Amino acid sequence: MKRILVTGGLGFIGSHTVVELQNEGFEVVIIDDLSNTSIGVLDNITSITGIKPDFHQIDLRIKSDVKSFFENNKVDGIIHFAAFKAVGESMHRPLDYYENNLGSLVYLLQEMRDRKLDNFIFSSSCTVYGQADELPITENAPVKAAESTYGNTKQIGEEILSDASRAHGLNIIALRYFNPIGAHPSIKIGELPLGVPQNLIPYITQTAAGMRDELSVFGDDYDTVDGTAVRDYIHVVDLAKAHIAALQRLIKKNNKKAFEYFNVGTGTGSSVLEVIKAFEKASGKPLNYKIVPRREGDITAAFADTTIANKELNWKTEKTLEEALASSWKWQLAQK
């Protein structure tokens, strides 16, 4: 049985990926510093799969702790989620983002190099493309100057991975996510950010649940169908399964290059107002929202061309936007 380390494994995407790994017969060990999640997620994962993952509370910014973990644990692959991820926040806390998102990556890769480990999946982002010249976005689209510090950490992260794979023979896949939403069908894990949500969907569900007075829609003067920003929203379970496909590709040595990257989205763009309307339909709850000025670092539109990921990973999305929003709402209601 292959033992896979999942950093940030109690977070939103990480927890769903842990479940899918266990469903596929992998043994999972989780590292999480609990900075944006709670230890209760571990029990919820166990409740879904019947298997309790090995858990270590470690801050990956502390190099000695990272080294100590690898001295005492053997792993056959790493899926690296642990990172700060809010575009707006990154513009106000750039040094924290560089330290956390890049330092931890370097420390993990150094341990892989020193211990002759292989198989690394990186949680990247469509933000590496900036505002793309053409839509949908293919993997051949140029990586542009980042619009946010968060986006820049993903760009630099990929540069680090490219150099490390070339110099040290590491096999690496970066998955460039679009916008993950939704919750597991069991409604035992989902997106539950600590504090004020930085992402659209939890803000929508918290507003519908009466936890927030109103939803802020950042800008209605974009060059889009209704003036609001357009994104590609992918159900988190579909996204989790993409990690399994990528991991299997590396384990079976089916990768064509040492460093590969794939777009992971649905191929469909939805505006903020379209998402609001779809949520109202899925939940039966009207939403109180208002238009406010644009948010620094946001781009106009981004949605994926998934042709290469579909072919090379033998993977495709299965769930609709409405299904994802309905599961998000069920998850929110379960938190009361």
PyMOL commands that set and color helices and strands:
alter all, ss='L'
color gray80, all
select helices_A, chain A and resi 12-23+40-49+63-72+87-92+94-115+126-129+149-168+200-208+236-251+272-283+307-312+321-334
alter helices_A, ss='H'
color red, helices_A
select strands_A, chain A and resi 3-7+27-32+54-57+77-80+120-125+172-177+179-181+215-218+230-231+233-235+259-264+270-271+289-292
alter strands_A, ss='S'
color yellow, strands_A
deselect
rebuild
show_as cartoon
